[in-house]
């Protein structure tokens, strides 16, 4: 006969199972909590050192070639173009006749001036003849007056006054003649202006008139534009606007190389001849002029150039690799490591010399800065450093 377990025996068995389960759970928890925790040490970053060296770099700057001399030629008098001997591209010598004008009224003015001069010369001759006759009469009366009673004293006085009056007439006639002569010279000079000549040797780059055109200095349909434009192209001015940050090393007489788009791969040379010694407040640049000899005529005025401009500073500057410089929306900085802690140092950048960039800020030669500038490395972070060469950063 099978016996049935009692209620007390079942309860005792359940209680023992619960206690066993709790004991096993407690053992597992105690094992987990007792595991040792590992703590990471300071991060290691690559650093480079601030370098101090002289600034001796070459920058590419834009410039423009201008004629050494250029002039827009207008007529000095009003007239009609009779002939014009040059056209665009013509080479001319100094003093060469470019155009011949005609003005009929000048011919009449010259004839009138010649007539007045002849009349004045005739009056001068008559005055001198009368003066000679009166002087002869006076001398005879004076000689006769030596004998008492032969010549009345009043007649001698009248003859003397006539001689003095004749001298005044001669002086007035001489002044009239000189004025007439100068008037004739003035008209003749104006006639010379009918010949338009080249003030210097060069090339004609512009022609705006043709035979028969009415031209003049102040009026006429063609007064707004010059007859021709002449430029000297065997010697040119290369004008370079140098930024104010680079004007310290500009020296008069230095030879500078440049290139032009028309001759790829070819290098030309100019000499610094004129320095403005003042910065344009609108562009913050200083104009520097180079003299460029152009005997072959390969270079043409108005061409834009790329100038290889040497930049020197009077004192050495500090340089760091370009990758060490970090920028945010409000600052540019490098991460310097000092006594195992990082700090941000604000800088301004300058010239580039290969992989290095010139910086200005609270830095010293030999300072350790992060080879890779980033705002992820916050100021005050404990770090270990590892020196690397700038080329490795």
NORSULNOR-V339068 format. One line per field, one symbol per residue. ss: DSSP state (2 for helix, 1 for strand, 0 for the rest). A space follows every 50 residues. Layout:
# NORSULNOR-V339068
ss=???
This chain:
# NORSULNOR-V339068
ss=00000022222222222222222222222222200000000011111110 11100111111111111111111000001111110000001100001111 11022222222222222222222222222222222222222222000000 00222222222222222222222222222222222222222200111000 01111110000001100000000000011111111111111112220000 00001111110000000111111110000100001111111110000000 00011111111100001111122201100001111111001111111111 1110011111100000011100000000000111111002220
